[in-house]
Amino acid sequence: MRTGPRRILLGTIGLLVAAVFAFPTYWMITSALKPPIEVLSARYDLIPLSVSLDNFATAIAKPGFATYLTNSLIVTLGAVACSLVAGLLAAVPLARLRFRGRKGFVLLVLVAQLAPLEALFIPMYLLMKDLGLLNTLPSLLLVYFATTLPFTIWTLRGFVNGIPVELEEAAMVDGCGRWGAFRRVTLPLLGPGLVATSVFGFITAWNEFLYAFVFMRDSSKYTLPVWLESFQTAFGTDWSGAMAGAVLYSVPALVFFLLVQRKLVSGGTAGAVKG
């Protein structure tokens, strides 16, 4: 008797919280479908009175959309791939091996993860300037790689700790070498962890604006977050176009999430078995 009302109460609270978080996305989509005159209307129409796809056509036709989309995909996917490879190579020894300085290195990784991205801006800028990488996509790729790597190492270390070492030892007893045991036993079980960290890295790199805006001097090297800023001009802001652009901007992230969401659900808790 007590579980029924309690379950209904918790379900109601959950629906209210979900509605609060989903409302900005709903408002963005409906604003993108409204004609410009309705977007600027003082009325708060939750349901569009008329629907039009002209805003999406305007956003796609805006100069540089395809170029900026390509640039974003290159630096984001490149940073995620490099971060996963380097993070995995660092996480496995930190979880499996015992060597002098291991705890200090783990603490250093945690400190690097806690450092705000804005605090690293000047050192990153000077470093890229000395390397001659300013105004090049590799500079953004390196920045996003450096900012996502600490979280990747820290999280993957937890996932590796959650896999019993006895499984690897059993595989080695059956004839596998250390590399074979890792490839056949540990690596498949790390799938949820790799997916969870890749989603974090993708979102971090995909949404980054400051570095992409300052490091790139040539407008053809900009990424999609900078492209969204172009809807604001000296004559005002094209809100309907900006909303349509924001929807288009969200599509690649949504596609990436849908591709990996099956593994993400199990990956959200599997790494918490051991710290």
N, C-alpha and C positions, 0 to 999 in steps of 0.2 A: 504493500500500500504506500510505503514511503518512497519507494523507488520511482513510482509512476509520476507524481507531481514534481519530484526532483529532476527526473529526466526531461519532463516538459519544460521546466524552468531553465535548465542548462541548454536545451535545444533552442529555446527562444532567445536566450542571451547570445548563443552562438550565431543565430541568424541575424540578430541586430548588429553584432560586431562585423559579420561578413558583409552586411549591407553598407556599413560605414566605409569599409575598405574598398568595396566595389563601386561605390557611387562616383568617385572621381573618374574612373575608367568609363562608366556609363555616360557621364556628362560629356567626356571627351568624344566618345563615339557619336552621341546624338548631336553634339555641336558640329561635328564634321559632316553630318548628313543634312543639317539645316541650311537653307539659303542665307547668305551674309546678312540680309536685313533682319532675319529672325534671331541670329546670333547676338546682334547688338540691341535687340528689343529688351525693354525693361521688364517684360513678363518672364516669369520662370516656368517655361513650359517643359515639364518633365518628359512629355511625349511630343516629338516633332509634329507640327501641323502639316508640314510638307517635307518630302524627302528628295534630295538631289545628290548626284555623284559629281557635280561640277567642281566641288572643292578638291576632290581627289585628283581630277584631271588637271586642275590648276597647280596642285602641289607637284605632281609628277612632271608636268611641263616646265617647272621652274628650273633655270639653268643649273647644271651640276649635280642633279639628283643621282643619276646613275654612277657618276664618278665618286661622289661622296659615299654612296652605298658600298661601292667596291672597296674604297679605302677603309671604311669601317670594318667590313668583313675580313680584309687582309690583316689588319693590326689586331683585331679581336681574336679571330681564330688562331692566328700565329702565336699570340701571347698565351692563349689557353693551352695550345699544344706544347709549347716550350715549358710552360709552368708545370704541366702534368708530368712531362718526362723528367725535368730536373727535380721536381718535388718527390717523385717516386724514388729516384736514385738517392735522395737524401733521407727520405722517411724510413726506408727499409733498414739501412744500417743503424739509424738512431733507435729503432724499435728492437732490432734483433741482436746487435753487437754491443759489447761493453768495452769502452775504451776511455782513456783519460781525456777529460774536457767535454764529454758527452752532455752532461747536465748543463754546463755553461753554454754550450752551443744551442741546446734546446731553449734556454732562457733568452739567448740572443735572438732566436727566431721569434719568440713571443714578443720581445721588445720591438722588433722590427714590424711586427704585425700591428702593434698598438700605435705606431707613429702615424700621425695624420698625413694624408697625401699632400696637403698644401704646405706642410713644413718642409717637405723634400723638394719643393719647386726650384728654389735657387740653386741648391747643389746639383740637381738634375740638369738644370739649364746650363750651368757652367761646364758640367761634364760633357754634355752633348755638343756644346760649342767647341771644346778642346778636341773632341773626337771628329769634328767636322760633320756631324750628323743632323744639325738643325735643318729644318725644312725638308726632311726626308722621312718616309714612313717607318724605316727601321728605328728611328729615335722613339717614336710612339710605341712601337712594338716592345722595345727594351724597357721603357718606363712601365708599361702595363705588365710586362713579365716580372719586373722587380717588385711591383706593388702586390701582385697576386701570389707570388712565390711563397712568402712566409705563411700565409693562411693554408696554402696547399700542403706545405711540409707538415705543419702542425696538425692538420686534419687527417692526412694520410697516415701519419705516425699513430694516431689513435685507432685507425682502422686496422693497421698492421698488428698493433698490440691486441686487437680483438680476435685475431685469428690464432688459434692454438698452435704453438710451435711444434707440438707433437705430430700434427698433420704432415709437416715438412719432414720431420724425422722418420715417420712411417714411409713416406715416399722414398727417402734415401735408403732405407732398409730394403725396399723393393727394387733397388737398383738405380734410382735416379741420382744424379749429381746434385750439388747445391743449386746450380742454375736451373736444372731440370725440375727440381722440386718447387722452386719459386715460380717457374713458368707454368707448370701443370697444376699446382695446388694453390699457391698464394695469389698469383695474379688474377685468376678467375674470380676468387672470392673478394678481391679488391674492387670489382666492378662498381658496386654502389658507391664506394668512396671516391672513385675517379669521377663518377657522374656528379656527385654532390659538389665536389671541388670545382669541376668544370663549369657548373652553373654559376657558382659564385664568381669565378674568374670572368665568365662571359658577361655577366651583369655589370661587374666593376669596369671592365674595359669598354663595354658598349655605351655606357652612360657618361663616360668621362668627357668633360668639356674644356677645362682650363688648359691642360697641356696641349690638346689638339689645336686650340685657338692661338696660343702664344708660340709654340714651337714651329708651327707651319706659317711661313710667310707667303707662300704661293697658294692662292685660293683653290687651285686644283688638287692640293694635298689635304684639304679639310676633310673632316669626317661628318657623319650625319648630325651629331649634336650641334655642331657649328652651323650646319645647313639650316637647322630649325630656327636659329637666331636671325636668319635672313628674312623671316617674315615680319620682322620689326624694322621699319624704316623711319626716316625723318618725317614722313607724312602720316605716320600712325602704324598700327599693328593690324595685319590681316588675320583676325582671330579665326575666321572660318577656315582659311588656308592653313593656319598654324595647327588647328585641331586635326585637319585631314593629314597634315604632315606628321603629327604626333602618332596618329593611328598607323600610318605607313612605317614610321620609325619603330613602332612596337612589334610589327609583324615578324621580323627575323628573330627577335628574342622569344616571341611566342612559339614560333616553329621549332627553335632549338629546345625550348622547354618541353614541347609535346614529344619531341623525338626521344628525350631522356627521362620523361617523368615516371615511367614504370620503374626504372632503377632508382630514381630519386627518393621514392617513398620509403623503400627499405634502407637506402643510404642515410636517411635522416637520423636514424637511431642506431644503425649497426656500429658506427664509430664510437658510440658512447659506452660500449661495453667495458672498455678499459681506457684510462687516461694516459 
